[in-house]
């Protein structure tokens, strides 16, 4: 997942001798070495650098161990001049990444590589064991009530995962009321900034409560399923999304419906996610319309292709020359159809990774129109000027897809395409 950039307690110092003499024409570039000098808390143990460079995974939480003992640590990486390098520090996993004074995960550090560089950081702390935050769910400031199920096992998925169920204010007193349900991916990012990947949660509780008070939607239950290291393959419609669907439909949903007062059926059940989670949501509605009646797909990663999987996911393509055509474009050309009665929300921003999403969203829009869907009623494709590919942007516009999914009306007029 792309992350917002923020430089925190860092000093950039040009390395001694960083200005090299002019190179001979066509000589190979030797630049650049980036040295990170990091002061860590006492007793921190092994600290790792995670980041966007290929030698770091990219974005493996244990990409490169820092050397040194005590509080002073060092690590070096290399990158060509002109590289925009984003990075974080962890204790080896994303649930133990560096945090700021308020205890929330820091957004990315970002460095524009122009030459050999030394950067100094001071880390004040790392995330606590996630079980600490789960036990202290009230400490998140959540409106309503959170119920956590930890280490939920599945016969269809390799690794267990945490699940949270958000119950809206009034649930515990309105004992005869049943509620529509929204299933969301990347559940750790939805309610608690102490747990969220970037230190910014989606604010799902605040947005739902505000819309309910405005009369825009009824109260709903939200079920957030946390991701795992297999997120890419599990969320991809062209890889393991079918197994993920079975986990939801055959294992998780029956338990949710037994233990909470839900309204069932596709009219009362929606799904939402961002990026790869947007692809998963699109898949679930398209392939299981008997269960999910509508989806909110935010910053949907429609450019995903065989070549992209081979480059970033690993082991995804057997061909030596993998196809660069987006999977969704291939499916449309092969005659993919849309089930009757479902509703789709698609959106993306104008900045960052989202800035490349226009062509594939245009292809999906044209396909839906050819299938006879009515824009604004059956589907929305919306571009948000100034938005990028992160939790803060999704939080800022969350009210729009929620109103579309549960308002039972046209697309919200408050956010015309921009």
C-alpha positions, -999 to 999 in steps of 0.1 A, spaced: 0 0 0 13 34 -8 17 57 22 15 94 27 49 112 32 60 130 63 95 138 74 97 135 112 127 144 134 151 140 105 181 159 93 195 156 58 232 162 55 251 161 22 278 134 25 314 146 24 326 144 -11 291 141 -25 298 165 -53 316 142 -78 336 155 -108 318 155 -141 316 120 -156 328 111 -190 300 110 -216 281 76 -214 299 65 -183 277 45 -159 262 63 -130 278 54 -97 255 75 -75 240 72 -49 246 59 -14 221 68 13 233 64 49 206 65 76 218 71 111 191 63 136 189 68 173 165 43 188 149 37 222 169 19 248 166 -19 245 149 -17 211 164 -49 198 169 -54 160 155 -25 140 148 -28 103 145 -4 74 114 -9 51 109 11 19 102 15 -17 136 5 -32 137 -29 -49 165 -41 -25 140 -36 3 114 -59 -11 100 -33 -19 82 -26 14 92 -57 33 88 -48 69 121 -66 76 138 -53 44 172 -45 59 185 -48 95 203 -18 109 238 -24 123 252 -13 156 243 -18 192 227 3 219 208 34 208 229 43 177 222 23 145 231 27 109 220 13 75 230 20 39 211 16 7 218 27 -29 196 43 -55 200 62 -88 199 100 -87 163 112 -93 148 84 -72 120 93 -48 128 71 -18 101 64 8 108 45 39 99 35 75 115 17 105 101 -14 122 109 -41 146 105 -66 117 67 -65 111 41 -39 103 24 -43 136 56 -31 153 66 -1 132 79 32 146 54 56 161 54 93 171 49 109 205 11 103 203 16 66 198 3 65 162 23 51 133 43 77 114 36 84 77 65 77 54 98 95 54 106 107 18 139 115 3 146 129 -31 179 113 -41 203 138 -57 236 125 -45 253 106 -17 234 116 14 234 111 52 201 113 70 197 114 108 166 102 126 155 98 162 128 72 169 108 77 201 91 43 201 75 14 183 40 1 182 30 -20 211 18 -56 206 -15 -53 188 -32 -72 215 -27 -43 238 -47 -20 215 -74 -46 210 -79 -50 247 -80 -12 251 -105 -6 222 -121 23 240 -87 40 239 -92 44 202 -119 70 209 -143 50 188 -180 60 186 -202 30 193 -187 -4 203 -160 -26 189 -160 -64 192 -127 -82 183 -123 -118 171 -86 -126 171 -68 -153 150 -99 -164 131 -90 -195 112 -102 -206 78 -104 -238 58 -99 -217 26 -72 -193 36 -37 -201 48 -33 -177 77 -57 -168 105 -66 -131 108 -82 -107 132 -118 -94 126 -135 -65 142 -173 -59 144 -184 -23 149 -218 -18 164 -234 17 160 -245 38 190 -278 25 202 -273 -11 192 -272 -23 228 -305 -6 237 -325 -11 205 -328 -48 211 -355 -54 184 -336 -36 156 -317 -53 129 -290 -37 108 -276 -38 73 -240 -49 72 -209 -35 54 -179 -59 51 -146 -41 47 -111 -52 38 -78 -40 55 -98 -39 87 -69 -27 109 -70 7 92 -107 15 98 -112 26 134 -80 29 155 -51 52 144 -29 34 169 -32 2 148 -36 17 113 -7 14 88 -2 52 84 -13 64 118 -45 76 101 -77 55 103 -106 58 79 -129 72 106 -156 48 96 -175 52 129 -175 90 128 -187 91 92 -215 66 97 -227 84 128 -227 117 110 -246 103 80 -272 86 103 -277 119 122 -282 136 89 -308 110 78 -287 100 48 -283 64 58 -297 40 84 -275 27 112 -253 -1 100 -230 -28 113 -194 -28 99 -173 -59 98 -136 -52 92 -113 -81 82 -76 -75 88 -52 -83 59 -22 -106 61 11 -110 42 -9 -127 14 -30 -96 8 -21 -91 -28 -30 -127 -39 -60 -130 -16 -76 -97 -28 -69 -103 -65 -98 -115 -86 -73 -133 -108 -56 -152 -80 -71 -161 -47 -102 -139 -43 -124 -170 -49 -110 -186 -17 -114 -153 2 -150 -152 -9 -156 -187 4 -141 -176 38 -165 -146 39 -196 -164 27 -192 -198 42 -173 -191 75 -174 -155 86 -208 -143 76 -227 -172 93 -210 -164 125 -217 -127 122 -253 -134 115 -256 -158 145 -240 -134 170 -254 -100 159 -288 -86 148 -281 -84 111 -304 -79 81 -294 -104 55 -296 -108 17 -278 -88 -10 -301 -57 -5 -288 -54 30 -251 -65 25 -224 -44 9 -186 -47 7 -159 -20 5 -122 -17 1 -94 4 -13 -67 -3 -39 -64 -42 -40 -93 -41 -16 -113 -23 -43 -106 -51 -67 -117 -76 -41 -150 -57 -36 -156 -55 -73 -150 -93 -75 -174 -101 -46 -203 -82 -61 -197 -94 -96 -193 -131 -87 -215 -134 -56 -245 -111 -63 -266 -136 -43 -248 -124 -12 -234 -89 -19 -257 -63 -36 -233 -33 -38 -197 -24 -34 -176 7 -27 -144 4 -46 -120 32 -37 -88 39 -56 -93 5 -73 -61 -9 -87 -76 -17 -121 -41 -14 -138 -32 -48 -122 -17 -70 -149 3 -102 -153 35 -81 -157 27 -61 -125 21 -93 -106 54 -107 -118 72 -75 -108 57 -68 -74 40 -100 -60 64 -126 -71 56 -160 -86 25 -146 -104 35 -152 -140 51 -182 -157 58 -163 -189 92 -148 -196 74 -119 -212 43 -114 -190 13 -95 -205 11 -58 -196 -26 -56 -205 -47 -50 -173 -66 -81 -163 -99 -62 -162 -94 -50 -198 -86 -86 -209 -118 -98 -191 -139 -71 -208 -125 -80 -242 -133 -117 -235 -170 -109 -229 -173 -104 -192 -209 -96 -181 -225 -79 -151 -251 -95 -129 -285 -79 -128 -294 -57 -98 -260 -50 -84 -246 -15 -78 -210 -3 -81 -191 27 -67 -157 34 -82 -135 64 -74 -99 76 -76 -77 106 -70 -57 129 -92 -24 125 -74 2 97 -67 -6 62 -78 -42 72 -84 -32 96 -112 -26 65 -134 -61 51 -129 -81 71 -154 -78 49 -185 -88 16 -168 -117 33 -149 -128 47 -183 -128 12 -198 -148 -1 -169 -173 28 -172 -178 21 -209 -183 -16 -203 -209 -10 -176 -228 14 -200 -227 -13 -227 -242 -37 -202 -272 -14 -198 -264 0 -163 -275 35 -156 -248 59 -144 -256 75 -111 -282 49 -103 -265 16 -109 -229 28 -108 -206 57 -102 -171 64 -115 -157 95 -98 -124 114 -98 -114 135 -68 -91 164 -75 -62 166 -50 -68 131 -36 -40 105 -35 -36 68 -26 -38 68 12 -60 64 42 -63 102 47 -78 106 12 -102 77 16 -113 90 50 -120 124 35 -145 111 9 -159 81 27 -193 97 31 -199 96 -6 -197 59 -12 -215 51 21 -244 74 10 -245 56 -24 -244 21 -9 -270 26 19 -289 57 9 -310 37 -16 -310 67 -39 -289 83 -66 -253 91 -62 -248 118 -36 -251 153 -52 -228 168 -26 -198 154 -45 -202 160 -82 -173 146 -103 -143 169 -100 
